[in-house]
Amino acid sequence: MLAAVGPLEGSGLTYDGGGGVGVAIPASTTKVVTSAVALFLLGPERTFDTTTVLDTSGSSPRLVLVGGGDPYLARRPATLDANDPTFEPPHADIRTLARRTARALSADGVGAVRLGYDDSLFSGPAMSPQWEPGYFPSEVSPVSPLWVDGGRTADGGTRVSDPAPAAAAEFRRELVRAGVKVAGAVARTPAGSGRPVARVTGPTVAQIVHRVLEVSDNNASEVLLRHIGIADQGVGSFEAGQAAVERVLEANGVPMAGSVLYDGSGLSRRNLLAPEVLVGVLRLAASDDHPGLRPLLTALPVAGYTGSLADRMDQGPAAGRGRVRAKTGTLTGVTSLAGIAVDREGNLMAFALMADRVRKVKGALARVAMDNAAAGLGACTCGR
């Protein structure tokens, strides 16, 4: 097992190299890195719009649905449960966009349109070549700047192979229900210089990060990686996103030395991270120099209470329960945990625990061992 532990701020990092091997497969602890860089480059208050534009230069008006990379765009307005312990960000939705569009078209005297959709914001493959083929549809949707319900079917039972036209078809149905006649087939169409008609705005980056880390959302983390690439490299692809991640970490004193990432979610088994990278990112988020990164720390699940840690560390040292916030990581043969802990004296620590050679029959034991180690940090008097 690889481990890195140290005070959340300042120096004093201790590291156990586990026999000299300095990197391991991080699995979903990769999302800690993706989230931190998204907050750094985009800012916690950044939002993403889904819009409609109208082109009247042809023989008949053409309306274009434009994907802006909102990972939580929904089919219809959601009713959020204030008592749900799992964080759910506010959702923009296709139905609302269709109704706003219909009202705007009616005000302009437009009752019939041809319909297109523009999903050109992202580029490159929609599925990483570094992923196992079986990850679709079980683990992730093809990454798109235009989808509804994370690229899932209307009943939520599976994922669609091409999310953008599926979202456009849903929008067409809602537009017709709102009283607009739609002629012909829906086609992929560049938005061009059409004039804006309507928009809906998704959650903030801070809210997206909160959801990503609490429930380990693969889809939204890959969308964030695309936005990272656009912000830093001008291209919304896997490669551009990871180039941006590496540049930002290096520029902020978190060298990647020996580490390599191929995606934003941690699904790739070719991802390799040193635990010091994860601890370095957590320390960066705690730095007074970067208050915009603080949502990363507050989004981490709380041991024994929320998200992916709701049913973990509830059997460890009683003083550790609730004193640990951490992101989990799990793949076959891989278990990881990275986060922060406060001991009984109020000392704040960052830690990363990683193991990627776990025999299948030992998977549960490895997870319990990591849980106990993290809970032990919360239960200790580490300043003595």
C-alpha positions as a Markdown table, in Angstrom:
| # | Residue | x | y | z |
|---|---|---|---|---|
| 1 | Met | 0.0 | 0.0 | 0.0 |
| 2 | Leu | 1.2 | 3.6 | -0.7 |
| 3 | Ala | 0.5 | 6.2 | 1.8 |
| 4 | Ala | 1.1 | 9.9 | 2.3 |
| 5 | Val | 0.1 | 11.9 | 5.4 |
| 6 | Gly | 0.9 | 15.4 | 6.5 |
| 7 | Pro | -0.5 | 18.6 | 8.1 |
| 8 | Leu | -3.1 | 20.2 | 5.8 |
| 9 | Glu | -1.0 | 23.3 | 5.7 |
| 10 | Gly | 2.8 | 23.8 | 5.9 |
| 11 | Ser | 5.4 | 21.1 | 5.7 |
| 12 | Gly | 6.1 | 17.8 | 7.4 |
| 13 | Leu | 4.8 | 15.3 | 4.8 |
| 14 | Thr | 5.5 | 11.7 | 5.7 |
| 15 | Tyr | 5.5 | 9.0 | 3.0 |
| 16 | Asp | 5.5 | 5.3 | 2.9 |
| 17 | Gly | 6.7 | 4.1 | -0.6 |
| 18 | Gly | 5.5 | 0.5 | 0.0 |
| 19 | Gly | 8.7 | -1.1 | -1.3 |
| 20 | Gly | 9.9 | 1.7 | -3.6 |
| 21 | Val | 6.8 | 1.8 | -5.9 |
| 22 | Gly | 5.9 | 5.5 | -5.9 |
| 23 | Val | 2.7 | 5.5 | -8.0 |
| 24 | Ala | -0.5 | 3.5 | -8.1 |
| 25 | Ile | -3.8 | 3.4 | -9.9 |
| 26 | Pro | -5.9 | 6.1 | -8.3 |
| 27 | Ala | -9.4 | 5.1 | -9.5 |
| 28 | Ser | -12.0 | 7.7 | -8.5 |
| 29 | Thr | -9.6 | 9.7 | -6.3 |
| 30 | Thr | -8.7 | 11.1 | -9.7 |
| 31 | Lys | -11.8 | 13.2 | -9.3 |
| 32 | Val | -10.1 | 15.2 | -6.5 |
| 33 | Val | -7.5 | 16.4 | -9.0 |
| 34 | Thr | -10.1 | 17.1 | -11.7 |
| 35 | Ser | -12.3 | 19.1 | -9.3 |
| 36 | Ala | -9.4 | 21.2 | -8.0 |
| 37 | Val | -8.2 | 22.2 | -11.4 |
| 38 | Ala | -11.8 | 23.0 | -12.5 |
| 39 | Leu | -12.3 | 25.3 | -9.5 |
| 40 | Phe | -8.9 | 26.9 | -10.2 |
| 41 | Leu | -9.4 | 27.5 | -13.9 |
| 42 | Leu | -13.1 | 28.1 | -14.1 |
| 43 | Gly | -13.9 | 29.6 | -10.7 |
| 44 | Pro | -16.5 | 28.3 | -8.3 |
| 45 | Glu | -19.3 | 30.5 | -9.6 |
| 46 | Arg | -19.0 | 29.7 | -13.3 |
| 47 | Thr | -22.1 | 28.2 | -14.9 |
| 48 | Phe | -22.9 | 26.6 | -18.2 |
| 49 | Asp | -25.9 | 27.6 | -20.4 |
| 50 | Thr | -27.9 | 25.5 | -22.9 |
| 51 | Thr | -29.3 | 27.9 | -25.5 |
| 52 | Thr | -31.4 | 28.2 | -28.6 |
| 53 | Val | -30.6 | 30.5 | -31.5 |
| 54 | Leu | -32.6 | 31.4 | -34.6 |
| 55 | Asp | -31.3 | 31.7 | -38.2 |
| 56 | Thr | -33.7 | 33.5 | -40.5 |
| 57 | Ser | -31.3 | 33.8 | -43.5 |
| 58 | Gly | -32.8 | 30.8 | -45.3 |
| 59 | Ser | -36.2 | 30.1 | -46.9 |
| 60 | Ser | -37.6 | 29.1 | -43.5 |
| 61 | Pro | -36.5 | 29.9 | -39.9 |
| 62 | Arg | -34.0 | 27.4 | -38.4 |
| 63 | Leu | -33.9 | 27.0 | -34.7 |
| 64 | Val | -30.7 | 25.5 | -33.3 |
| 65 | Leu | -30.4 | 23.9 | -29.8 |
| 66 | Val | -26.8 | 24.6 | -28.6 |
| 67 | Gly | -25.1 | 22.5 | -26.0 |
| 68 | Gly | -23.0 | 24.4 | -23.5 |
| 69 | Gly | -21.7 | 21.5 | -21.5 |
| 70 | Asp | -24.1 | 21.5 | -18.6 |
| 71 | Pro | -23.5 | 18.0 | -17.0 |
| 72 | Tyr | -26.8 | 18.1 | -15.1 |
| 73 | Leu | -29.2 | 19.3 | -17.8 |
| 74 | Ala | -32.5 | 17.4 | -17.2 |
| 75 | Arg | -35.6 | 16.5 | -19.2 |
| 76 | Arg | -38.0 | 18.4 | -16.9 |
| 77 | Pro | -37.9 | 20.4 | -13.7 |
| 78 | Ala | -36.9 | 18.4 | -10.7 |
| 79 | Thr | -38.4 | 18.4 | -7.3 |
| 80 | Leu | -35.5 | 18.5 | -4.8 |
| 81 | Asp | -35.9 | 16.9 | -1.4 |
| 82 | Ala | -34.5 | 19.3 | 1.2 |
| 83 | Asn | -34.2 | 16.4 | 3.6 |
| 84 | Asp | -32.1 | 14.2 | 1.3 |
| 85 | Pro | -28.7 | 13.9 | 3.0 |
| 86 | Thr | -27.1 | 13.5 | -0.5 |
| 87 | Phe | -26.4 | 16.9 | -2.2 |
| 88 | Glu | -28.4 | 17.5 | -5.4 |
| 89 | Pro | -27.5 | 20.6 | -7.3 |
| 90 | Pro | -30.3 | 22.6 | -9.0 |
| 91 | His | -31.0 | 21.4 | -12.6 |
| 92 | Ala | -31.7 | 23.3 | -15.7 |
| 93 | Asp | -34.1 | 21.4 | -18.0 |
| 94 | Ile | -35.2 | 20.9 | -21.6 |
| 95 | Arg | -38.9 | 21.5 | -20.9 |
| 96 | Thr | -38.2 | 24.9 | -19.4 |
| 97 | Leu | -36.0 | 25.8 | -22.3 |
| 98 | Ala | -38.6 | 24.7 | -24.9 |
| 99 | Arg | -41.3 | 26.8 | -23.2 |
| 100 | Arg | -39.1 | 29.9 | -23.0 |
| 101 | Thr | -38.2 | 29.4 | -26.6 |
| 102 | Ala | -41.8 | 29.0 | -27.7 |
| 103 | Arg | -42.8 | 32.2 | -25.9 |
| 104 | Ala | -39.9 | 34.2 | -27.5 |
| 105 | Leu | -40.8 | 32.8 | -31.0 |
| 106 | Ser | -44.4 | 33.6 | -30.5 |
| 107 | Ala | -43.5 | 37.2 | -29.5 |
| 108 | Asp | -41.6 | 37.5 | -32.8 |
| 109 | Gly | -44.5 | 36.0 | -34.8 |
| 110 | Val | -42.6 | 32.8 | -35.6 |
| 111 | Gly | -44.9 | 29.7 | -35.4 |
| 112 | Ala | -43.0 | 27.1 | -37.3 |
| 113 | Val | -39.3 | 26.3 | -37.6 |
| 114 | Arg | -36.8 | 23.7 | -38.8 |
| 115 | Leu | -34.8 | 22.3 | -35.9 |
| 116 | Gly | -31.1 | 21.5 | -35.6 |
| 117 | Tyr | -28.7 | 20.9 | -32.7 |
| 118 | Asp | -25.0 | 22.0 | -32.2 |
| 119 | Asp | -22.8 | 19.8 | -30.0 |
| 120 | Ser | -19.5 | 21.1 | -31.3 |
| 121 | Leu | -18.2 | 22.5 | -28.0 |
| 122 | Phe | -16.3 | 19.3 | -27.2 |
| 123 | Ser | -14.0 | 17.5 | -29.6 |
| 124 | Gly | -12.0 | 14.2 | -29.8 |
| 125 | Pro | -13.4 | 10.8 | -28.9 |
| 126 | Ala | -16.5 | 10.7 | -26.7 |
| 127 | Met | -15.2 | 7.6 | -25.0 |
| 128 | Ser | -11.6 | 7.3 | -23.9 |
| 129 | Pro | -9.6 | 4.7 | -25.7 |
| 130 | Gln | -8.0 | 4.0 | -22.3 |
| 131 | Trp | -11.3 | 2.7 | -20.9 |
| 132 | Glu | -12.5 | -0.9 | -20.8 |
| 133 | Pro | -15.1 | -1.5 | -23.6 |
| 134 | Gly | -17.7 | -2.6 | -21.0 |
| 135 | Tyr | -17.7 | 0.8 | -19.3 |
| 136 | Phe | -20.5 | 1.8 | -21.7 |
| 137 | Pro | -23.4 | 1.6 | -20.8 |
| 138 | Ser | -22.7 | 0.4 | -17.2 |
| 139 | Glu | -20.3 | 3.2 | -15.9 |
| 140 | Val | -20.3 | 6.2 | -18.2 |
| 141 | Ser | -22.1 | 7.9 | -21.1 |
| 142 | Pro | -20.3 | 9.1 | -24.3 |
| 143 | Val | -19.1 | 12.6 | -23.2 |
| 144 | Ser | -21.1 | 15.3 | -24.8 |
| 145 | Pro | -21.8 | 19.0 | -24.3 |
| 146 | Leu | -25.5 | 18.3 | -25.0 |
| 147 | Trp | -27.3 | 15.6 | -23.2 |
| 148 | Val | -30.2 | 15.1 | -20.8 |
| 149 | Asp | -30.2 | 13.2 | -17.5 |
| 150 | Gly | -26.5 | 12.3 | -18.0 |
| 151 | Gly | -27.1 | 10.7 | -21.4 |
| 152 | Arg | -29.7 | 8.2 | -20.0 |
| 153 | Thr | -32.9 | 7.0 | -21.5 |
| 154 | Ala | -36.2 | 8.5 | -20.3 |
| 155 | Asp | -36.8 | 5.6 | -17.9 |
| 156 | Gly | -33.3 | 5.9 | -16.6 |
| 157 | Gly | -32.7 | 2.2 | -17.3 |
| 158 | Thr | -29.6 | 2.6 | -19.5 |
| 159 | Arg | -27.5 | 5.1 | -21.5 |
| 160 | Val | -27.9 | 6.2 | -25.1 |
| 161 | Ser | -25.0 | 5.7 | -27.5 |
| 162 | Asp | -25.3 | 9.3 | -29.0 |
| 163 | Pro | -26.6 | 11.7 | -26.3 |
| 164 | Ala | -26.8 | 14.9 | -28.4 |
| 165 | Pro | -29.5 | 13.8 | -31.0 |
| 166 | Ala | -31.4 | 12.1 | -28.2 |
| 167 | Ala | -31.5 | 15.4 | -26.3 |
| 168 | Ala | -32.5 | 17.2 | -29.5 |
| 169 | Ala | -35.4 | 14.7 | -30.0 |
| 170 | Glu | -36.5 | 15.4 | -26.4 |
| 171 | Phe | -36.4 | 19.1 | -27.0 |
| 172 | Arg | -38.4 | 18.7 | -30.2 |
| 173 | Arg | -41.2 | 16.9 | -28.4 |
| 174 | Glu | -41.3 | 19.7 | -25.7 |
| 175 | Leu | -41.2 | 22.4 | -28.3 |
| 176 | Val | -44.2 | 20.9 | -30.1 |
| 177 | Arg | -46.1 | 20.6 | -26.8 |
| 178 | Ala | -45.4 | 24.3 | -26.3 |
| 179 | Gly | -47.2 | 25.1 | -29.6 |
| 180 | Val | -44.3 | 25.4 | -32.1 |
| 181 | Lys | -44.6 | 23.5 | -35.4 |
| 182 | Val | -41.3 | 21.7 | -36.3 |
| 183 | Ala | -40.8 | 20.8 | -39.9 |
| 184 | Gly | -38.6 | 18.0 | -41.2 |
| 185 | Ala | -36.0 | 15.9 | -39.4 |
| 186 | Val | -33.8 | 17.2 | -36.6 |
| 187 | Ala | -30.2 | 17.5 | -37.8 |
| 188 | Arg | -26.7 | 18.4 | -36.5 |
| 189 | Thr | -26.3 | 22.1 | -37.5 |
| 190 | Pro | -23.7 | 24.7 | -36.6 |
| 191 | Ala | -25.3 | 27.5 | -34.6 |
| 192 | Gly | -23.4 | 30.0 | -36.8 |
| 193 | Ser | -24.4 | 33.7 | -36.4 |
| 194 | Gly | -28.1 | 33.0 | -35.4 |
| 195 | Arg | -29.6 | 35.4 | -32.9 |
| 196 | Pro | -30.2 | 34.2 | -29.3 |
| 197 | Val | -33.7 | 33.2 | -28.4 |
| 198 | Ala | -33.7 | 31.6 | -25.0 |
| 199 | Arg | -31.4 | 29.9 | -22.4 |
| 200 | Val | -31.4 | 27.9 | -19.2 |
| 201 | Thr | -28.5 | 28.0 | -16.8 |
| 202 | Gly | -27.0 | 25.0 | -15.0 |
| 203 | Pro | -25.4 | 24.8 | -11.5 |
| 204 | Thr | -22.2 | 26.5 | -10.6 |
| 205 | Val | -18.9 | 24.7 | -10.8 |
| 206 | Ala | -18.8 | 24.5 | -7.0 |
| 207 | Gln | -22.1 | 22.8 | -7.0 |
| 208 | Ile | -21.0 | 20.4 | -9.7 |
| 209 | Val | -17.8 | 19.6 | -7.8 |
| 210 | His | -19.9 | 18.9 | -4.7 |
| 211 | Arg | -22.0 | 16.4 | -6.5 |
| 212 | Val | -19.1 | 14.8 | -8.3 |
| 213 | Leu | -17.1 | 14.2 | -5.1 |
| 214 | Glu | -20.1 | 13.2 | -2.9 |
| 215 | Val | -21.5 | 10.5 | -5.3 |
| 216 | Ser | -18.4 | 9.9 | -7.5 |
| 217 | Asp | -20.1 | 11.0 | -10.7 |
| 218 | Asn | -18.1 | 9.8 | -13.7 |
| 219 | Asn | -20.2 | 11.7 | -16.3 |
| 220 | Ala | -19.9 | 15.1 | -14.7 |
| 221 | Ser | -16.2 | 14.7 | -13.9 |
| 222 | Glu | -15.5 | 14.0 | -17.6 |
| 223 | Val | -17.5 | 17.1 | -18.6 |
| 224 | Leu | -15.5 | 19.1 | -16.2 |
| 225 | Leu | -12.3 | 17.8 | -17.8 |
| 226 | Arg | -13.5 | 19.1 | -21.2 |
| 227 | His | -14.2 | 22.5 | -19.8 |
| 228 | Ile | -10.7 | 22.5 | -18.2 |
| 229 | Gly | -9.3 | 21.8 | -21.6 |
| 230 | Ile | -11.2 | 24.6 | -23.3 |
| 231 | Ala | -10.3 | 27.1 | -20.5 |
| 232 | Asp | -6.6 | 26.4 | -20.6 |
| 233 | Gln | -5.8 | 24.9 | -24.1 |
| 234 | Gly | -8.7 | 26.1 | -26.2 |
| 235 | Val | -9.9 | 22.5 | -26.9 |
| 236 | Gly | -12.5 | 20.4 | -25.2 |
| 237 | Ser | -10.9 | 17.0 | -25.4 |
| 238 | Phe | -9.4 | 14.3 | -23.1 |
| 239 | Glu | -5.9 | 15.3 | -24.2 |
| 240 | Ala | -6.3 | 19.0 | -23.8 |
| 241 | Gly | -8.0 | 18.5 | -20.4 |
| 242 | Gln | -5.1 | 16.5 | -19.1 |
| 243 | Ala | -2.5 | 18.8 | -20.5 |
| 244 | Ala | -4.2 | 21.6 | -18.6 |
| 245 | Val | -4.3 | 19.5 | -15.4 |
| 246 | Glu | -0.6 | 18.8 | -15.5 |
| 247 | Arg | 0.2 | 22.5 | -16.3 |
| 248 | Val | -1.9 | 23.8 | -13.4 |
| 249 | Leu | -0.5 | 21.4 | -10.9 |
| 250 | Glu | 3.1 | 22.0 | -11.9 |
| 251 | Ala | 2.5 | 25.8 | -11.8 |
| 252 | Asn | 1.2 | 25.5 | -8.2 |
| 253 | Gly | 4.0 | 23.4 | -6.8 |
| 254 | Val | 2.4 | 20.0 | -7.2 |
| 255 | Pro | 4.7 | 18.1 | -9.6 |
| 256 | Met | 3.3 | 15.1 | -11.4 |
| 257 | Ala | 6.7 | 13.4 | -11.4 |
| 258 | Gly | 6.0 | 9.8 | -12.4 |
| 259 | Ser | 2.2 | 10.4 | -12.4 |
| 260 | Val | 0.0 | 10.3 | -15.5 |
| 261 | Leu | -3.7 | 10.7 | -16.0 |
| 262 | Tyr | -5.8 | 9.9 | -19.1 |
| 263 | Asp | -9.3 | 10.9 | -18.0 |
| 264 | Gly | -11.1 | 13.0 | -15.4 |
| 265 | Ser | -13.0 | 10.3 | -13.6 |
| 266 | Gly | -10.4 | 7.7 | -12.8 |
| 267 | Leu | -12.0 | 4.9 | -14.9 |
| 268 | Ser | -8.8 | 4.3 | -16.8 |
| 269 | Arg | -6.5 | 1.6 | -15.3 |
| 270 | Arg | -3.6 | 3.3 | -17.0 |
| 271 | Asn | -3.9 | 6.3 | -14.7 |
| 272 | Leu | -1.1 | 6.4 | -12.2 |
| 273 | Leu | -0.7 | 8.9 | -9.3 |
| 274 | Ala | 1.7 | 9.3 | -6.5 |
| 275 | Pro | -0.1 | 9.8 | -3.1 |
| 276 | Glu | 1.9 | 13.0 | -2.7 |
| 277 | Val | 0.0 | 14.5 | -5.7 |
| 278 | Leu | -3.3 | 13.9 | -4.0 |
| 279 | Val | -2.0 | 15.3 | -0.7 |
| 280 | Gly | -0.5 | 18.3 | -2.6 |
| 281 | Val | -3.9 | 19.0 | -4.2 |
| 282 | Leu | -5.7 | 18.9 | -0.9 |
| 283 | Arg | -3.1 | 21.3 | 0.6 |
| 284 | Leu | -3.5 | 23.6 | -2.3 |
| 285 | Ala | -7.3 | 23.6 | -1.7 |
| 286 | Ala | -6.7 | 24.6 | 1.9 |
| 287 | Ser | -4.2 | 27.4 | 1.1 |
| 288 | Asp | -5.2 | 30.9 | 2.0 |
| 289 | Asp | -3.8 | 31.9 | -1.4 |
| 290 | His | -6.6 | 30.0 | -3.2 |
| 291 | Pro | -10.0 | 30.6 | -1.4 |
| 292 | Gly | -11.8 | 29.6 | -4.7 |
| 293 | Leu | -10.6 | 26.0 | -4.1 |
| 294 | Arg | -12.3 | 25.7 | -0.7 |
| 295 | Pro | -15.4 | 24.0 | -2.1 |
| 296 | Leu | -13.3 | 21.0 | -2.8 |
| 297 | Leu | -12.7 | 20.3 | 0.9 |
| 298 | Thr | -16.3 | 21.0 | 1.9 |
| 299 | Ala | -17.6 | 18.7 | -0.9 |
| 300 | Leu | -15.7 | 15.6 | 0.3 |
| 301 | Pro | -18.0 | 13.0 | 1.9 |
| 302 | Val | -18.1 | 12.8 | 5.7 |
| 303 | Ala | -17.2 | 9.5 | 7.2 |
| 304 | Gly | -20.2 | 7.6 | 8.5 |
| 305 | Tyr | -22.7 | 10.3 | 7.3 |
| 306 | Thr | -22.8 | 11.4 | 3.6 |
| 307 | Gly | -22.2 | 10.3 | 0.1 |
| 308 | Ser | -19.9 | 7.4 | -0.7 |
| 309 | Leu | -18.8 | 7.3 | 2.9 |
| 310 | Ala | -22.3 | 7.2 | 4.5 |
| 311 | Asp | -21.8 | 3.5 | 5.4 |
| 312 | Arg | -18.1 | 3.5 | 5.9 |
| 313 | Met | -15.9 | 4.1 | 9.0 |
| 314 | Asp | -19.0 | 3.5 | 11.1 |
| 315 | Gln | -17.4 | 0.5 | 12.8 |
| 316 | Gly | -14.0 | 2.1 | 13.5 |
| 317 | Pro | -12.8 | 4.3 | 16.4 |
| 318 | Ala | -15.8 | 6.3 | 17.6 |
| 319 | Ala | -13.8 | 9.5 | 17.8 |
| 320 | Gly | -12.9 | 9.1 | 14.1 |
| 321 | Arg | -16.5 | 9.0 | 12.8 |
| 322 | Gly | -17.4 | 12.4 | 11.4 |
| 323 | Arg | -13.8 | 13.6 | 11.7 |
| 324 | Val | -12.8 | 12.4 | 8.3 |
| 325 | Arg | -13.8 | 13.7 | 4.9 |
| 326 | Ala | -12.5 | 11.7 | 1.9 |
| 327 | Lys | -13.0 | 10.6 | -1.7 |
| 328 | Thr | -13.1 | 6.9 | -2.3 |
| 329 | Gly | -11.7 | 5.1 | -5.3 |
| 330 | Thr | -12.6 | 1.6 | -6.4 |
| 331 | Leu | -11.8 | -0.6 | -9.4 |
| 332 | Thr | -11.2 | -4.3 | -9.6 |
| 333 | Gly | -8.1 | -4.9 | -7.5 |
| 334 | Val | -7.8 | -1.2 | -6.6 |
| 335 | Thr | -8.8 | 0.6 | -3.4 |
| 336 | Ser | -7.9 | 4.2 | -2.6 |
| 337 | Leu | -8.9 | 6.9 | -0.2 |
| 338 | Ala | -7.8 | 10.5 | -0.1 |
| 339 | Gly | -9.0 | 13.3 | 2.1 |
| 340 | Ile | -8.6 | 15.3 | 5.3 |
| 341 | Ala | -9.0 | 14.5 | 9.0 |
| 342 | Val | -9.1 | 16.5 | 12.2 |
| 343 | Asp | -7.8 | 14.8 | 15.3 |
| 344 | Arg | -9.1 | 15.2 | 18.8 |
| 345 | Glu | -6.8 | 18.1 | 19.4 |
| 346 | Gly | -8.0 | 20.0 | 16.3 |
| 347 | Asn | -5.0 | 19.3 | 14.2 |
| 348 | Leu | -5.9 | 19.2 | 10.5 |
| 349 | Met | -4.2 | 16.5 | 8.3 |
| 350 | Ala | -4.3 | 15.5 | 4.6 |
| 351 | Phe | -3.8 | 11.9 | 3.6 |
| 352 | Ala | -3.9 | 9.6 | 0.6 |
| 353 | Leu | -4.0 | 5.8 | 0.8 |
| 354 | Met | -3.6 | 3.7 | -2.3 |
| 355 | Ala | -3.4 | 0.0 | -3.2 |
| 356 | Asp | -3.7 | -1.4 | -6.7 |
| 357 | Arg | -2.6 | -5.0 | -6.3 |
| 358 | Val | -5.5 | -6.2 | -4.1 |
| 359 | Arg | -6.5 | -9.8 | -4.7 |
| 360 | Lys | -10.2 | -10.0 | -5.4 |
| 361 | Val | -11.0 | -12.0 | -2.3 |
| 362 | Lys | -9.1 | -9.4 | -0.2 |
| 363 | Gly | -11.0 | -6.4 | -1.6 |
| 364 | Ala | -13.3 | -5.8 | 1.3 |
| 365 | Leu | -10.5 | -6.3 | 3.8 |
| 366 | Ala | -8.3 | -3.7 | 2.0 |
| 367 | Arg | -11.2 | -1.2 | 2.2 |
| 368 | Val | -11.7 | -1.8 | 5.9 |
| 369 | Ala | -8.0 | -1.4 | 6.5 |
| 370 | Met | -8.0 | 1.9 | 4.8 |
| 371 | Asp | -11.1 | 3.0 | 6.6 |
| 372 | Asn | -9.6 | 2.1 | 9.9 |
| 373 | Ala | -6.3 | 3.9 | 9.1 |
| 374 | Ala | -8.2 | 7.1 | 8.1 |
| 375 | Ala | -10.6 | 6.9 | 11.1 |
| 376 | Gly | -7.5 | 6.4 | 13.3 |
| 377 | Leu | -6.2 | 9.8 | 12.2 |
| 378 | Gly | -9.4 | 11.4 | 13.4 |
| 379 | Ala | -9.2 | 9.4 | 16.7 |
| 380 | Cys | -5.6 | 10.2 | 17.5 |
| 381 | Thr | -3.9 | 13.0 | 19.4 |
| 382 | Cys | -1.4 | 13.5 | 16.5 |
| 383 | Gly | 0.1 | 16.7 | 17.8 |
| 384 | Arg | 1.7 | 15.0 | 20.8 |
